Amino acid sequence: MICKRPVWVLMIWSLMLMGVAWSQPGGKSPAGERLDIRSEAYEWAPPRGQIETLGEIRWEEAFDSLFPPDDWQLIDNDGSGSGWGYRTRVDFVSGFTILPEAGRWFLFSRFDHANSQGQIDEWVISPRLPAILSNDYLYFYAGAVDGQYPDSFYVYLSTSDSSLSSFNNLLGAFRVSGPGGSWHRYRFDMTPYAGTEPFVAVNYYHEQGGPGSPNSDNVWLDHFIIGELPDIFVTPDTVVFDTVAYGFADTLLLTLGNVGVDTLEVNNIVSSNPQFSVDTTRLVLPPNDDKHLAIYYTPDSLNPAQIGTFRIFSDDIVQEVLTVYLSVLGSGLTGIPAAAPPAQFTLAQNYPNPFNPETVISYQLSVVEEVELSIYNVLGQRIITLVDGRQEAGEHRVRWDGRDQEGRMVSSGIYYYRLTAGGFSESRKMILLR
């Protein structure tokens, strides 16, 4: 489908028919679709609305109509007799559900679609695309049950025809991200093929897949786009916090960026659990710019959170809402109470944290001692030594202005400061945001 003007993706799901187990148009029931799956239900979605906004979608396929659309090909190249199929919904016994990212259908494939040698080789091939322009990108969405399985997609381009032997231009290869029920957008630069009217293909490929293999699981694919867009990205899109003592917080860094051609506005960032928070919820990103956000985990003593999400709302045409998945190692809470008495020597968390351009580090000495206080980067390299000498007992405060030993400003990121005094040594983490 070719769009004459930009499109904002708007979906309203209704008329859900629950409990129709693996039924499809035509009454066909694919082989081997029983593992891990409880049911499938059909849904209807009204046509997607169109409004003027930044960026341009020049072509897209959201699988709104009959499936597969005209001129799309689904090829079972491994000869297993099963391959890519279409779904409107898949419910897993583990509790999560997959719905279309946009439109009415999405593509779905399984780990047991391997041939007798364990090979999975399945292709999705587009029709001929409109002429590619400079700065065009290919976008599509994909997901997998669990990122621990190395489910891999290979993305190819053909400038001549849609036969498999013609797909000799590799746009990229990637391991499909989880967790189950989620969609992740992938992006490929089409500028080198400006002026051509190509075909694109997504190849789900494994040499050692199939039941019992640790190399493959269920995967899904949806919503192909060609255009020039404000394009939000976030890294990492799955965040794991350390176990934290009650009364303390763990802080990690999230990078939010715009790799598109128009200014991107983030309107809000919403946390699913108040124990996870972020230092700002609104920002504006020019093209090819990024900003670092500090995210915090502050556990509740009675019910420490184990998982959560941040939902990032923006004016990205294609991905209005981006989800970051959060989890905590272990129980999320150590047995250290907030009122535990301080040790003989104590090192406090720097303040402010995150900071820009400077922060204060406080520590307490119970006796006169030789003291060293140094800053390190994430590679363990010493950046600067702030204190190196004998100090009196009592509380001490040291200011760091974000410069290294040579007086040069260091870049944004995570740093560690370590206090050594006699037999005492302790390190803490801090974040510099420029």
VOSETOR-421102 format. One line per 3 residues: their letters; for each residue x, y, z of C-alpha. Coordinates in pm, 1 decimal, padded with zeros to 6 digits. Layout:
BEGIN
a) X Y Z ~ ... $
This chain:
BEGIN
mic) 00000.0 00000.0 00000.0 ~ 00140.6 00340.4 -00099.5 ~ 00054.5 00631.7 00131.1 $
krp) 00004.3 00974.6 -00026.3 ~ 00073.4 01150.2 00302.9 ~ 00225.1 01073.5 00643.8 $
vwv) 00043.1 00828.1 00867.9 ~ 00001.8 00806.5 01244.8 ~ -00063.5 00448.9 01353.9 $
lmi) -00399.6 00433.0 01534.8 ~ -00546.4 00096.5 01633.9 ~ -00874.5 00008.0 01809.2 $
wsl) -00933.0 -00363.4 01876.4 ~ -01288.2 -00491.8 01902.7 ~ -01519.3 -00786.2 01830.8 $
mlm) -01279.5 -01035.1 01990.5 ~ -01386.0 -01397.0 01949.3 ~ -01208.0 -01585.5 02224.4 $
gva) -01115.5 -01951.1 02238.4 ~ -01107.4 -02042.5 01868.8 ~ -00818.5 -02287.6 01876.8 $
wsq) -00590.9 -02246.0 01575.1 ~ -00869.0 -02186.4 01323.6 ~ -00778.9 -02003.0 01003.8 $
pgg) -00960.6 -01885.9 00690.3 ~ -01031.0 -02187.5 00475.4 ~ -01045.4 -02421.2 00776.4 $
ksp) -00683.0 -02527.3 00750.5 ~ -00500.2 -02635.4 01065.9 ~ -00118.3 -02618.1 01049.1 $
age) 00076.1 -02922.7 01163.9 ~ 00260.1 -02918.5 01491.8 ~ 00098.6 -02601.0 01625.5 $
rld) 00004.5 -02747.8 01965.4 ~ 00323.9 -02698.5 02166.1 ~ 00310.3 -02410.6 02415.5 $
irs) 00000.1 -02261.4 02255.3 ~ -00345.2 -02248.5 02416.1 ~ -00567.4 -02070.6 02169.0 $
eay) -00600.8 -01822.7 01888.6 ~ -00877.0 -01566.6 01846.0 ~ -00975.3 -01350.2 01552.5 $
ewa) -01003.2 -00975.9 01584.5 ~ -01129.3 -00701.8 01359.4 ~ -00967.0 -00359.3 01339.2 $
ppr) -01113.8 -00059.2 01155.9 ~ -00904.6 00110.6 00885.3 ~ -00619.4 00314.3 01025.5 $
gqi) -00667.4 00691.1 01034.6 ~ -00435.1 00934.5 00860.8 ~ -00321.1 01271.7 00992.7 $
etl) -00051.4 01516.2 00890.0 ~ 00261.9 01504.1 01102.4 ~ 00640.5 01506.6 01073.1 $
gei) 00818.8 01265.8 00841.7 ~ 00686.5 01065.3 00550.2 ~ 00576.3 00707.3 00501.3 $
rwe) 00601.9 00642.5 00127.0 ~ 00506.8 00274.9 00133.4 ~ 00388.4 00034.3 00399.3 $
eaf) 00228.7 -00303.6 00450.3 ~ 00046.1 -00351.2 00781.2 ~ -00140.6 -00667.4 00670.5 $
dsl) -00484.6 -00509.6 00701.3 ~ -00657.1 -00719.1 00433.8 ~ -00643.7 -01080.1 00317.5 $
fpp) -00322.0 -01263.3 00387.8 ~ -00077.3 -01284.2 00227.7 ~ -00132.9 -00962.7 00028.9 $
ddw) -00088.5 -00964.0 -00346.6 ~ 00264.7 -01040.2 -00466.2 ~ 00401.5 -01131.8 -00122.3 $
qli) 00570.1 -01472.6 -00106.3 ~ 00614.4 -01713.6 00186.3 ~ 00873.6 -01979.1 00099.2 $
dnd) 00951.0 -02294.7 00297.6 ~ 01305.5 -02338.6 00164.5 ~ 01402.6 -02611.4 00413.6 $
gsg) 01138.3 -02850.3 00279.2 ~ 00990.4 -02921.8 00622.3 ~ 00635.1 -02878.2 00496.9 $
sgw) 00565.7 -02597.4 00744.4 ~ 00678.4 -02238.2 00766.1 ~ 00557.3 -01882.1 00801.9 $
gyr) 00186.2 -01856.7 00876.6 ~ -00051.4 -01573.8 00955.2 ~ -00217.6 -01503.1 01288.1 $
trv) -00443.9 -01245.4 01446.9 ~ -00356.9 -01347.7 01802.0 ~ -00151.6 -01612.5 01980.5 $
dfv) -00186.2 -01693.1 02352.5 ~ 00092.0 -01886.7 02525.7 ~ 00045.7 -02109.3 02829.6 $
sgf) 00322.1 -01910.4 03001.8 ~ 00080.8 -01617.5 03017.9 ~ 00173.3 -01370.7 02744.6 $
til) -00018.0 -01281.5 02428.9 ~ 00092.3 -01165.0 02085.1 ~ -00133.0 -00922.3 01897.5 $
pea) -00057.9 -00753.2 01563.2 ~ 00176.6 -00457.3 01587.1 ~ -00047.8 -00285.5 01330.9 $
grw) -00325.8 -00397.0 01102.3 ~ -00517.9 -00722.5 01119.3 ~ -00256.1 -00997.6 01081.4 $
flf) 00104.5 -01076.6 01159.9 ~ 00349.4 -01344.3 01047.5 ~ 00433.9 -01624.5 01288.9 $
srf) 00680.6 -01914.7 01280.9 ~ 00786.4 -02183.8 01524.5 ~ 01094.9 -02369.5 01640.7 $
dha) 00952.4 -02702.7 01524.9 ~ 00930.3 -02586.6 01161.9 ~ 01270.3 -02748.2 01104.7 $
nsq) 01344.4 -03025.3 00858.0 ~ 01481.9 -03366.7 00956.0 ~ 01836.6 -03226.1 00969.9 $
gqi) 01730.6 -02952.1 01213.7 ~ 01755.3 -02675.9 00953.9 ~ 01512.9 -02382.3 00956.2 $
dew) 01516.6 -02182.5 00631.1 ~ 01198.9 -01979.0 00581.2 ~ 01154.5 -01667.5 00366.9 $
vis) 00916.3 -01372.2 00354.5 ~ 00954.0 -01180.5 00026.0 ~ 00795.8 -00843.8 -00052.3 $
prl) 00652.3 -00730.4 -00384.9 ~ 00857.5 -00486.8 -00591.4 ~ 00894.4 -00166.4 -00389.8 $
pai) 00856.4 00189.7 -00523.6 ~ 01174.1 00364.8 -00634.9 ~ 01402.7 00418.9 -00337.3 $
lsn) 01501.2 00777.1 -00253.7 ~ 01811.6 00903.7 -00080.3 ~ 01760.0 00889.9 00300.2 $
dyl) 01493.2 00620.3 00272.3 ~ 01491.5 00348.5 00537.4 ~ 01328.5 00009.5 00559.2 $
yfy) 01150.6 -00056.2 00888.8 ~ 00973.8 -00361.8 01020.8 ~ 00877.7 -00512.7 01356.5 $
aga) 00973.7 -00850.0 01500.6 ~ 00974.5 -01036.3 01830.1 ~ 01063.0 -01368.7 01990.0 $
vdg) 00959.3 -01572.9 02292.5 ~ 01283.6 -01517.2 02478.5 ~ 01601.3 -01331.1 02387.8 $
qyp) 01808.4 -01617.8 02532.1 ~ 01743.9 -01821.4 02215.7 ~ 01963.7 -01712.8 01923.7 $
dsf) 01673.2 -01682.7 01678.7 ~ 01827.1 -01501.1 01384.1 ~ 01679.3 -01302.9 01095.5 $
yvy) 01874.5 -01216.3 00781.5 ~ 01748.0 -00923.5 00573.1 ~ 01828.7 -00927.8 00200.7 $
lst) 01761.9 -00705.2 -00100.7 ~ 01733.4 -00787.7 -00470.1 ~ 01747.2 -00519.9 -00738.9 $
sds) 01635.4 -00754.9 -01017.1 ~ 01363.4 -01006.3 -00927.6 ~ 01212.6 -01203.3 -00638.9 $
sls) 01380.9 -01540.6 -00694.3 ~ 01584.8 -01659.8 -00394.5 ~ 01909.0 -01665.2 -00592.3 $
sfn) 01876.4 -01291.1 -00661.6 ~ 01883.7 -01185.6 -00295.9 ~ 02259.7 -01127.3 -00280.4 $
nll) 02261.9 -00792.0 -00096.2 ~ 02263.3 -00839.3 00281.9 ~ 02107.7 -00538.5 00457.2 $
gaf) 02167.9 -00682.9 00802.3 ~ 02138.5 -00978.3 01036.8 ~ 02024.9 -00976.2 01397.7 $
rvs) 01917.3 -01190.4 01688.4 ~ 01547.6 -01133.9 01753.7 ~ 01475.8 -00975.7 02091.5 $
gpg) 01226.6 -01091.0 02356.1 ~ 01048.2 -01095.3 02591.4 ~ 00738.8 -01279.9 02479.3 $
gsw) 00450.3 -01062.6 02365.0 ~ 00672.6 -00768.0 02271.0 ~ 00749.2 -00603.7 01937.4 $
hry) 01083.6 -00445.9 01847.4 ~ 01139.8 -00220.5 01547.8 ~ 01436.5 -00280.2 01317.3 $
rfd) 01574.2 -00025.3 01071.4 ~ 01791.1 -00055.9 00757.9 ~ 01945.4 00219.6 00543.8 $
mtp) 01823.1 00199.5 00183.2 ~ 02021.6 00499.3 00051.9 ~ 02281.9 00279.8 -00127.2 $
yag) 01995.2 00149.0 -00343.3 ~ 01845.0 00490.4 -00432.4 ~ 01693.6 00486.5 -00780.6 $
tep) 01620.0 00113.1 -00778.6 ~ 01282.9 -00057.3 -00736.1 ~ 01397.0 -00351.1 -00524.2 $
fva) 01248.3 -00650.0 -00348.4 ~ 01329.8 -00717.8 00018.5 ~ 01326.9 -01049.6 00201.8 $
vny) 01345.3 -01161.4 00565.2 ~ 01502.1 -01504.3 00612.3 ~ 01449.5 -01697.7 00938.4 $
yhe) 01750.7 -01930.3 00931.7 ~ 01912.5 -02183.9 01165.1 ~ 02131.6 -02486.4 01109.2 $
qgg) 02049.9 -02650.1 01445.2 ~ 01689.0 -02566.2 01520.6 ~ 01385.2 -02775.3 01591.8 $
pgs) 01226.0 -02932.6 01902.7 ~ 01470.2 -02973.1 02189.1 ~ 01720.5 -02732.6 02035.7 $
pns) 01844.5 -02436.2 02244.1 ~ 01886.4 -02236.5 01922.2 ~ 01529.5 -02161.1 01817.2 $
dnv) 01189.8 -02064.7 01949.3 ~ 00872.3 -01895.4 01826.3 ~ 00918.9 -01571.3 01629.6 $
wld) 00684.5 -01313.5 01477.1 ~ 00705.6 -01039.3 01212.0 ~ 00484.7 -00745.5 01109.2 $
hfi) 00442.5 -00397.4 00956.7 ~ 00691.3 -00314.7 00679.6 ~ 00759.5 00052.1 00596.5 $
ige) 00968.4 00254.8 00351.5 ~ 01012.9 00624.9 00430.6 ~ 01192.9 00912.1 00600.9 $
lpd) 01082.0 00947.3 00960.8 ~ 01169.8 01088.7 01298.3 ~ 01293.7 00762.2 01438.8 $
ifv) 01314.9 00696.8 01811.1 ~ 01556.8 00441.0 01948.1 ~ 01644.6 00334.9 02299.0 $
tpd) 01934.4 00130.9 02426.3 ~ 01924.9 -00095.8 02606.5 ~ 01560.0 -00195.5 02558.4 $
tvv) 01585.9 -00448.7 02840.7 ~ 01736.8 -00327.3 03170.9 ~ 01848.7 -00545.9 03462.3 $
fdt) 01913.1 -00384.3 03802.4 ~ 02134.7 -00522.4 04077.2 ~ 01989.7 -00638.2 04408.7 $
vay) 01956.1 -00328.1 04628.3 ~ 01947.3 -00274.9 05005.8 ~ 01633.0 -00119.5 05150.4 $
gfa) 01684.0 00254.7 05183.7 ~ 01919.3 00266.4 04884.9 ~ 01873.0 00286.5 04507.4 $
dtl) 02043.2 00143.4 04200.9 ~ 02093.8 00378.9 03906.7 ~ 02146.7 00281.3 03543.9 $
llt) 02179.9 00478.4 03222.8 ~ 01935.6 00467.0 02931.8 ~ 02017.1 00625.7 02595.1 $
lgn) 01724.6 00772.3 02401.3 ~ 01793.2 00897.1 02050.4 ~ 01654.7 01013.1 01718.3 $
vgv) 01816.5 00858.9 01410.8 ~ 01552.4 01002.5 01176.9 ~ 01541.1 01314.3 00961.1 $
dtl) 01295.3 01524.9 01165.5 ~ 01289.2 01656.5 01521.4 ~ 01147.4 01408.1 01770.7 $
evn) 00949.8 01508.4 02080.0 ~ 00914.2 01272.2 02375.4 ~ 00589.2 01370.1 02548.1 $
niv) 00591.5 01140.1 02849.2 ~ 00761.4 00840.3 03009.0 ~ 00531.1 00627.8 03224.6 $
ssn) 00651.9 00365.6 03472.8 ~ 00441.6 00059.0 03548.6 ~ 00572.1 00053.4 03908.1 $
pqf) 00669.9 00350.9 04129.9 ~ 00981.1 00161.2 04244.2 ~ 01120.0 00227.7 03894.2 $
svd) 01161.7 00595.5 03805.0 ~ 01335.8 00820.8 03552.9 ~ 01496.9 01163.8 03593.7 $
ttr) 01294.3 01335.3 03317.0 ~ 00975.7 01255.8 03126.6 ~ 00988.5 01514.4 02845.6 $
lvl) 01259.7 01601.6 02595.7 ~ 01315.7 01717.5 02238.3 ~ 01572.2 01546.3 02015.5 $
ppn) 01699.0 01698.8 01689.3 ~ 01783.8 01457.0 01405.4 ~ 02083.4 01231.7 01479.3 $
ddk) 02096.6 01337.2 01844.8 ~ 02068.0 01138.0 02164.6 ~ 02038.4 01201.0 02536.6 $
hla) 02118.8 00992.4 02842.9 ~ 01844.4 00933.3 03098.6 ~ 01908.6 00815.3 03452.8 $
iyy) 01670.8 00541.4 03564.6 ~ 01636.6 00433.8 03927.6 ~ 01527.8 00127.5 04119.3 $
tpd) 01428.0 00199.9 04482.0 ~ 01286.9 -00118.4 04639.4 ~ 00993.1 -00128.0 04875.6 $
sln) 01081.1 -00319.7 05194.1 ~ 00749.7 -00511.5 05198.6 ~ 00706.8 -00588.0 04829.8 $
paq) 01020.6 -00526.7 04623.2 ~ 00948.0 -00514.8 04251.1 ~ 01089.7 -00787.8 04027.8 $
igt) 00977.4 -00664.5 03686.6 ~ 00834.9 -00350.1 03530.2 ~ 00825.6 -00135.6 03218.0 $
fri) 00879.4 00219.0 03101.6 ~ 00641.7 00327.7 02824.2 ~ 00795.4 00610.5 02621.8 $
fsd) 00541.9 00827.1 02433.2 ~ 00665.8 01034.7 02138.7 ~ 00560.5 01184.1 01805.4 $
div) 00739.9 00908.3 01615.1 ~ 00496.9 00833.3 01331.5 ~ 00551.1 00460.0 01333.1 $
qev) 00630.4 00386.1 01696.2 ~ 00425.3 00624.8 01906.5 ~ 00483.7 00414.2 02218.9 $
ltv) 00816.5 00243.3 02288.0 ~ 00849.1 -00004.5 02576.0 ~ 01159.8 -00065.7 02787.5 $
yls) 01149.7 -00386.1 02993.4 ~ 01285.8 -00378.8 03350.0 ~ 01388.1 -00657.4 03584.8 $
vlg) 01587.1 -00707.6 03906.1 ~ 01848.1 -00970.4 03987.9 ~ 01765.1 -01204.6 04277.4 $
sgl) 01494.6 -01098.0 04519.4 ~ 01555.1 -00730.4 04449.1 ~ 01624.7 -00656.1 04816.5 $
tgi) 01907.3 -00743.6 05053.7 ~ 01860.1 -00793.4 05426.6 ~ 02037.2 -00469.3 05518.0 $
paa) 01793.9 -00243.4 05707.0 ~ 01785.9 00130.8 05647.8 ~ 01886.5 00201.0 06006.6 $
app) 02195.8 -00022.5 06011.7 ~ 02476.6 00150.8 06203.1 ~ 02761.1 00288.2 05987.2 $
aqf) 03093.6 00107.8 05970.8 ~ 03407.3 00268.6 06116.2 ~ 03475.4 00411.7 05775.3 $
tla) 03178.2 00504.7 05554.0 ~ 03150.6 00615.2 05193.2 ~ 02826.9 00792.6 05101.1 $
qny) 02652.5 00812.3 04765.7 ~ 02762.2 01119.1 04572.9 ~ 02517.7 01407.6 04546.1 $
pnp) 02365.3 01500.9 04311.2 ~ 02353.1 01180.0 04112.4 ~ 02320.9 01192.2 03815.7 $
fnp) 02512.1 01519.1 03795.3 ~ 02618.9 01790.3 03554.7 ~ 02866.9 01951.5 03572.8 $
etv) 02988.2 01858.1 03923.2 ~ 02908.0 01642.5 04225.5 ~ 03014.9 01604.0 04590.1 $
isy) 03151.4 01281.3 04741.8 ~ 03127.5 01247.8 05121.7 ~ 03298.5 00998.1 05350.4 $
qls) 03371.8 00949.3 05720.2 ~ 03695.0 00843.3 05890.0 ~ 03696.6 00720.6 06248.2 $
vve) 04073.9 00759.8 06292.3 ~ 04363.8 00941.0 06129.0 ~ 04451.9 00743.2 05817.1 $
eve) 04620.1 00745.8 05476.5 ~ 04338.2 00798.6 05225.9 ~ 04301.9 00756.6 04851.4 $
lsi) 03987.3 00858.7 04662.0 ~ 03991.9 00791.1 04286.8 ~ 03748.6 00791.3 03992.6 $
ynv) 03735.7 00506.2 03738.8 ~ 03552.2 00451.3 03409.8 ~ 03351.4 00138.2 03325.3 $
lgq) 03667.0 -00026.2 03184.9 ~ 03834.8 00002.2 03524.6 ~ 04076.8 00271.9 03407.1 $
rii) 04165.9 00536.9 03663.9 ~ 04041.5 00878.2 03546.8 ~ 04160.9 01097.0 03831.0 $
tlv) 04277.6 01074.7 04192.7 ~ 04097.8 01333.4 04406.0 ~ 04260.4 01255.8 04743.6 $
dgr) 04597.1 01094.2 04813.7 ~ 04734.8 01159.1 05160.6 ~ 04686.9 01154.1 05536.6 $
qea) 04356.7 01289.9 05673.5 ~ 04213.0 01350.8 06018.8 ~ 03918.9 01158.8 06164.8 $
geh) 03575.2 01301.5 06088.7 ~ 03356.9 01377.9 05788.7 ~ 03515.3 01485.1 05460.9 $
rvr) 03364.6 01619.2 05139.5 ~ 03533.7 01628.2 04799.3 ~ 03398.8 01796.7 04486.8 $
wdg) 03452.1 01647.0 04139.0 ~ 03395.9 01867.0 03833.3 ~ 03385.7 01590.4 03571.8 $
rdq) 03746.2 01636.8 03455.2 ~ 04026.7 01383.8 03427.3 ~ 04379.3 01408.1 03568.7 $
egr) 04482.9 01626.1 03270.7 ~ 04196.1 01870.3 03320.5 ~ 03993.6 01744.4 03022.6 $
mvs) 03615.4 01707.9 03045.1 ~ 03510.3 01342.2 03043.5 ~ 03211.3 01219.9 02844.9 $
sgi) 02866.5 01129.5 02974.7 ~ 02837.4 00784.7 03122.3 ~ 02875.4 00564.2 03427.3 $
yyy) 03177.1 00612.3 03655.2 ~ 03291.1 00456.7 03982.8 ~ 03460.1 00620.9 04279.1 $
rlt) 03664.9 00418.3 04527.1 ~ 03774.6 00510.7 04877.0 ~ 04071.6 00328.9 05032.1 $
agg) 04168.3 00405.2 05393.4 ~ 04385.5 00159.7 05584.1 ~ 04217.4 -00178.3 05551.4 $
fse) 03889.8 -00021.9 05433.8 ~ 03797.1 -00009.7 05065.0 ~ 03458.2 00063.0 04908.8 $
srk) 03331.5 00167.8 04565.4 ~ 03011.3 00332.4 04446.6 ~ 02859.6 00410.0 04108.7 $
mil) 02767.0 00753.8 03973.5 ~ 02636.2 00891.6 03643.7 ~ 02750.4 01201.5 03457.1 $
lr) 02491.6 01350.5 03218.3 ~ 02613.5 01626.6 02987.4 $
